[in-house]
Amino acid sequence: MIIDFHAHIGRIVTERKELLDASQLISRMEEWGIEKACVLPLSETPEGEYLEADTEDVIRECSHFPERLIPFCLLDPRFGLNHPQMDFSPWLKEYVKRGCRGLGELLPKMDIDDPRCLNLFRQAGQMNLPVVIDLHSRPVSYGLNDAPGLPGLEKVLRLCPETIIIGHGPTFWAEISKDVSLEERQGYPKGPIKKGGAVIRLMKKYPNLWADLSAGSGYNALTRDSSFGLEFLETFQNKLLFGTDYCVRSHTEKQVKIVSFFHQLREKKLISFKAWEKIAFKNAIRLLRL
């Protein structure tokens, strides 16, 4: 069994890509051997409007395949009163009642430890909703900001201990290595990983930091230094989640490289079967109370 913790529906507006609906997502899941998928909205925030899918779209599409698709919800930290005391509970309670199991993908162009973000993180934790974040330093219009060494993320983890934060995105995964340059934080660094990276340190220190392996950034982090990547999967087997970040209908396994890589981990016995099972589905079942 495999659960994809990070999938999408909708249309990439900037490239006018094909609409990806629930039935098409299911078809790709069948092709890739994926039993269930978490579907993450984006367009509640202006920065996420490049993908035409909000929480209502996600809930509606997932309702067609309730045994296969798991809806997530999303709120903008600036929504409503745009201050750190905004009460999000009416919306969060409604979304939980309607079947949402997590919050994200959260990617506004804000500091990750902005008081408004902290407010949303805390309230999500109170509702037992894990939060998928996108840390992005590239010159694009979306992504939470943090300084080198991820001090903002550490502040979030310290001040919101009840909230499970799911790390994702190029900047998050670049920080798996120590002494990351600005250029490396903005893209997909190559070469050996230097021990002492912020991601390793924070995942060891804080029980509420998890990570999903999705997208080119997750794949790159695991494969740029193969021995380190395999050790990472074993070490943090209880806090990692398989994911694809599949969002363009025409993309195949060639574009979504994490899929074949993850199957090879099992087929070639590159990590223990116990670790593979946890990352494939058991951690998601435990975290989302499925």
N, C-alpha and C positions, 0 to 999 in steps of 0.2 A: 504493500500500500504506500502511496505517496500523496501528501497534501502540499499543494502549492500555497505558501503563505502570502504570496505577493503577485496578484494578477489584476488585470484591469478590463474594463469594457469602454466603449466610446470611440471617438474619432480624434486623431491628432490634427488639430486645426491648422497649425502652421504649415504642415506639409500636405494637407487635404488627403490624408490617407483614408483607406476604406474604413467604413464603420465596422467595429467589432462588437457584436451583440452576444448574448448568453449562449445561443445555440452554436455560434461559431467558436466561442471559447471552449465549449464542451467538446466540439470536434477535435480541437487541438489537444485537449487533455487526453482524449482517447488515443490519439496518435502517440503521445508522449508517455502514456502509462500513468497518468495522474488521476487519482480517484476523486479528490475534492480540491477546491480552490477558494481562497479568500479573495474577494473582489473589493478593491480599494477605490473609492472616489477621489477626485482631485479638484473639481471646479468650484467648490465652495469658496476657495481663495482666488483672488485675481491672478495670482502667480500660477495657479493650476488650471487656468482656463484653456491652456493649450490642448487639454484632453477633455472633450465634451462628455462629462459624466459626473453628476453630483450624487448625493446620498439617495435622493428619490429615484434616480435612474438605476442605481445599484440595487436598491431594495426591490424595485419592480422586476428587473431582469433576473435576480436571484430567485424570486418567487416562482419562476417557471421551472426551476431545477432545484428544489429545496434539499434534496439528498446529495447534491453535488456541489452547490455554490453557497458560500458563507459570506453574507454582507458585512462590510465595515461602514462606519459613518465618518463624517468629517465636519468640523466646525472651524471657523477662522478665529484665532485668538483676539482679533480686533472687532469681531462681530458685536452688534448691539451697542453697548455703551463705550466700547473701545477703551476700557480701563481695567486694572487688575482685580477689581471686585465684581466683574460681570458674572452673573449667575447663569451657568450653562445647564443646570440640572434639569429644567423642563425638557429641553431638547434631547439631552443624553438619556433621560429616563424613557422618553418616547421611542428613541432609536433602539434602546435595549429591548423594550417591549415588542418591537417589530422585528427582532431577530438579529440585530447587529452585535458582533462579538468583539470588535476592536475599533480603534479610531486611527485614521490615517488614509492616505499618506500625507503627512503634515509637512508642507514645504514653503511656507511664506518667507519672503526676504526679510527676516527678523533675526535678531540675536536669539540663540536658543534659550538663553537665560533671561530674556526680556520678562518683566513681571507679568505681562499678559499671557505669555506662553506658560510660565510657571503656574498661573491660575488655571489654565486649561488642563495642563498635565495633572495637577492635583485632583481636579474634579473627575477626570477620566479614571484615575486610580480609585477614587471612591466608588465608581460604578463598575469596578473590575474590568475596565477596558484597557488592554495593552495599546500602546501608541507607536505606530510606525513613523519614524522620522526620516527625512532626506537631508543629509548634510552636503552642501554643494558650494564649493568655492569658485567654480568656473564662471566666466563672464556670461552667465545666462540669467534669465529673469526670475528664477525660482531657487528655493533651497534655503534651509536654516543656516545661519552663520555661526562660526565658532573660531576662536584663535588657535594657533598651533599648540598642540598638547591637549586640546579639548577641555580647557578649564570650565567653559560654559556648560558642557555636557556633564562634567563632574558635579557642578553646582546643582543641576537638575536632579541628578541621581541622589545627591545628599539631601536636598530639600523636599523631594517627592518620593520617599522610600516605598510608598504603597503602589507606585505606578511603574509598571513594566515598560521600559523603553526599548524598542526594537531598532537597532542601528542599521542604516542603509545609506547608500549614496557614495559617490567618488571620494569626498573628503573624509567621510567616516572610514572607509576601507583603506585609504592612503595612510591613515594614522595607525595602521597595524604595525608600521615600521617606525623606528626612532629617527629623529633628525630629518623630518620630511620638509623638503623645500616647497616654496610657494607654487612652483610649477607642478610638482608632484601632487600637491593638494588639489590642484585644479584638473587633474586628469587621471591617467591610468599608469602609474609608475611601473618600471620594469626592474629586473635584477633582484639580487638577494635582499631579504628583509633583515633589517638591523634589530636586534633584540632590544626590548625596552620601549616598544611603541605604546602610545596612549591607549589604544583599543585593548591591548593585552592587559595593561595595568588596571584599567577601569573594569574590565570584565572579571578580573580576579577579585577586585576589591568590593564591587557592588553587586549584590544578588539581583538587583532590578535592571541590569543592563544585559539584554540579549541581542541577537543579530540575525537578520535573514540573509541568505546567500545569493540573492537575486541580482540580475542584471550583469552588465559587463564589469561593473566595479567589484561585485562579489566574486565573480569568476576570476578576474585578474588577481585579486588578493590571494586566492587559493592556489593559483597556478604559476605565479611569477617566481616563486621559490618553492618547488614542489614538496621537498621534505618538510619545510616549515609549515606549509599548508596542511599537509596530512597530520602533522603533530597538533596543529591548531584545532582541527576537527575532532581529534581524540580528546584533547584537553578540555574543550568546551562543549562536549557532546550533549550536555544537559541544557544548554542555552542557545543552541543554534537551530535554525529553521530553514528547510529547503524553500526556495522561491524562484520564480522566473522573471518577474516584471514584464510578462508578455502583454503588449498593448497595441501591436500593429498586426492586423489580420494576416497579412502576407508573409510575416516573419516565420521562418522555419527553424528547425533545430540548428541549422548552420548559423543563424543570427543569434539565437538564444543558446549560447554555448554551455551554460550551466547544466542544461538538461542531459546532454550526452556525457558530460563530465561526471555528473552525479550517478548515472547508471553505471559508468565504468568503475566508480568507487566500489560498487557491490560486485560487479562481474569479475573484476580483477583482484578482489579482496584487498584493496589498498588501505582500507580502515576496517576495524572490527565490525562484524555484523550488528553487534549491540549498539555501537555508535551510529551506524548507518540508519538503523531502525528509528532511533530517537530523533535524528535530524529529519528523516523522511516523513514521519507522521506522529510519533509518540509525544514529542514535545509540544506539537500543535494541539493535540487532543488534550493534554494536561493543561496547557495555558488557556485554551479557549473553552474548557469544560464541555467538550463535545461528547 
